[in-house]
Amino acid sequence: MGAILRIVDTGVEFPLEDFNLIGRSQDATIRLQDGGISRQHATIRREGNHWWITDLGSANGSYVNDVALTAARALRTGDRVQLGTLVLIFDQDDDEDGASIHGMQTQMLRTMALPVKTIKATLLVGDLRDFTRISSQLTAEEVAKMLREWYADCETILKPRGATIDKFIGDGVFAYWPRVDAKTHALAAEAARMLSNPEASNSLTRRWVRENLGIAVKCHIGLHVGEVALGAMGRGVNTAVGEAVNVTFRIESLTRKLETPVLISEDFANGWPGAAEYFEPAGTHEVKGQPEPVAVWRLKPDSH
């Protein structure tokens, strides 16, 4: 199943690879010469039958159908992607009902949309620290390679432990387990410790960057539990949403303030008898968008 981006004004087409770095850099997968486009402007990544676009903190932003990207978004045939002054059309071969890559924009869904249901889930958010600073020291090709290999690391660590990777968001990952129990919490905590510790696994990303460029790539993790709505939140795109997801992102952001690689919510800790072996209370903190402070536990230094 292939896909392309086509510049509206010129008709120039760019076949999409599984991972595409878009920008003005000569090392970009899709090189666009426009003054409003950053050297490393955005990425488009294939996940299964879907293609996700993510802005990389570009100076002028990225837009899909005139809406600014603030998180990763799944593209659909006929979507208008604006980067700088350029407008491009996304086309996907056999997108939904078997139409050709230049075919119909209104089609029946081939992807089976899961019915929306509310469940309690174990949630994980990971984020590469200082990604903007690190990427400024690398070529576009090196940034693309680093992200590809980090994505592979995430899949290698998370999926064997039963996690579903909901999405990659540029330099971040959101995953969940559709259950809440002590065994799941232990698996999630083990995955968090491995992702956050460059020495915990045979990581291609960390080894490559550390040995060749002397740059330490570190991932910080937030873990939480709560109710989420799980199912199709759009045209065949299945994902988990809800306030618990927002809280998990906020917990991960607290890792900067508390200078710790992994934080878990107290709700997460209370559901896992083994929490005190690896984590210790780290206080109650205000988080953006939440009326009540959130109690968190930090990873013990000797447990990393």
Secondary structure, 3 states (H helix, E strand, C coil): CCEEEEECCCCCEEECCCEEEEECCCCCCEECCCCCCCCCCEEEEEECCEEEEEECCCCCCEEECCEECCCCEECCCCCEEEECCEEEEEEECCCCCCCCCCCCCCCCCCCCCCCCEEEEEEEEEEEECCHHHHHHCCCHHHHHHHHHHHHHHHHHHHHHHCCEEEEEECCEEEEEECCCCHHHHHHHHHHHHHHHCCCCCCCHHHHHHHHHHCCCCCEEEEEEEEEEEEEECCCCCEEEECHHHHHHHHHHHHHHHHCCCEEEEHHHHHCCCCHHHHEEEEEEECCCCCCCCEEEEEECHHHC
